[in-house]
């Protein structure tokens, strides 16, 4: 079971990540924000590609759900931390972190 502390520790361990405040949420970014954590630390919104979002929601529907509306159509996905293992959280963060890289540093 993952926690807000796990998310913060793993995210800040990813190269170039800084923590900023985004409205009332903790946000983690490199060139752009790739994950935000809700107040209270129970959920986080991850930036995935739409196909990655579909995969996460299909393989772990208890942990991941698409954000409603246009944000969800862009790949933003809510994850419930308590329903993820540490390895699942790390994989989700690394996937989202990849999308936050400056274009010249993206690898695919």
Secondary structure as a PSIPRED ss2 file (coil, helix, strand):
# PSIPRED VFORMAT (PSIPRED V4.0)

   1 X C   1.000  0.000  0.000
   2 X C   1.000  0.000  0.000
   3 X C   1.000  0.000  0.000
   4 X H   0.000  1.000  0.000
   5 X H   0.000  1.000  0.000
   6 X H   0.000  1.000  0.000
   7 X H   0.000  1.000  0.000
   8 X H   0.000  1.000  0.000
   9 X H   0.000  1.000  0.000
  10 X H   0.000  1.000  0.000
  11 X H   0.000  1.000  0.000
  12 X H   0.000  1.000  0.000
  13 X C   1.000  0.000  0.000
  14 X C   1.000  0.000  0.000
  15 X C   1.000  0.000  0.000
  16 X C   1.000  0.000  0.000
  17 X C   1.000  0.000  0.000
  18 X E   0.000  0.000  1.000
  19 X E   0.000  0.000  1.000
  20 X E   0.000  0.000  1.000
  21 X E   0.000  0.000  1.000
  22 X E   0.000  0.000  1.000
  23 X C   1.000  0.000  0.000
  24 X C   1.000  0.000  0.000
  25 X E   0.000  0.000  1.000
  26 X E   0.000  0.000  1.000
  27 X E   0.000  0.000  1.000
  28 X E   0.000  0.000  1.000
  29 X E   0.000  0.000  1.000
  30 X C   1.000  0.000  0.000
  31 X C   1.000  0.000  0.000
  32 X C   1.000  0.000  0.000
  33 X E   0.000  0.000  1.000
  34 X E   0.000  0.000  1.000
  35 X E   0.000  0.000  1.000
  36 X E   0.000  0.000  1.000
  37 X E   0.000  0.000  1.000
  38 X C   1.000  0.000  0.000
  39 X C   1.000  0.000  0.000
  40 X C   1.000  0.000  0.000
  41 X C   1.000  0.000  0.000
  42 X C   1.000  0.000  0.000
  43 X E   0.000  0.000  1.000
  44 X E   0.000  0.000  1.000
  45 X E   0.000  0.000  1.000
  46 X E   0.000  0.000  1.000
  47 X E   0.000  0.000  1.000
  48 X C   1.000  0.000  0.000
  49 X C   1.000  0.000  0.000
  50 X H   0.000  1.000  0.000
  51 X H   0.000  1.000  0.000
  52 X H   0.000  1.000  0.000
  53 X H   0.000  1.000  0.000
  54 X H   0.000  1.000  0.000
  55 X H   0.000  1.000  0.000
  56 X H   0.000  1.000  0.000
  57 X H   0.000  1.000  0.000
  58 X H   0.000  1.000  0.000
  59 X H   0.000  1.000  0.000
  60 X C   1.000  0.000  0.000
  61 X C   1.000  0.000  0.000
  62 X C   1.000  0.000  0.000
  63 X C   1.000  0.000  0.000
  64 X E   0.000  0.000  1.000
  65 X E   0.000  0.000  1.000
  66 X E   0.000  0.000  1.000
  67 X C   1.000  0.000  0.000
  68 X C   1.000  0.000  0.000
  69 X H   0.000  1.000  0.000
  70 X H   0.000  1.000  0.000
  71 X H   0.000  1.000  0.000
  72 X H   0.000  1.000  0.000
  73 X H   0.000  1.000  0.000
  74 X C   1.000  0.000  0.000
  75 X C   1.000  0.000  0.000
  76 X E   0.000  0.000  1.000
  77 X E   0.000  0.000  1.000
  78 X E   0.000  0.000  1.000
  79 X E   0.000  0.000  1.000
  80 X E   0.000  0.000  1.000
  81 X H   0.000  1.000  0.000
  82 X H   0.000  1.000  0.000
  83 X H   0.000  1.000  0.000
  84 X C   1.000  0.000  0.000
  85 X C   1.000  0.000  0.000
  86 X H   0.000  1.000  0.000
  87 X H   0.000  1.000  0.000
  88 X H   0.000  1.000  0.000
  89 X H   0.000  1.000  0.000
  90 X H   0.000  1.000  0.000
  91 X H   0.000  1.000  0.000
  92 X H   0.000  1.000  0.000
  93 X H   0.000  1.000  0.000
  94 X H   0.000  1.000  0.000
  95 X H   0.000  1.000  0.000
  96 X H   0.000  1.000  0.000
  97 X H   0.000  1.000  0.000
  98 X H   0.000  1.000  0.000
  99 X H   0.000  1.000  0.000
 100 X C   1.000  0.000  0.000
 101 X C   1.000  0.000  0.000
 102 X C   1.000  0.000  0.000
 103 X H   0.000  1.000  0.000
 104 X H   0.000  1.000  0.000
 105 X H   0.000  1.000  0.000
 106 X C   1.000  0.000  0.000
 107 X C   1.000  0.000  0.000
 108 X C   1.000  0.000  0.000
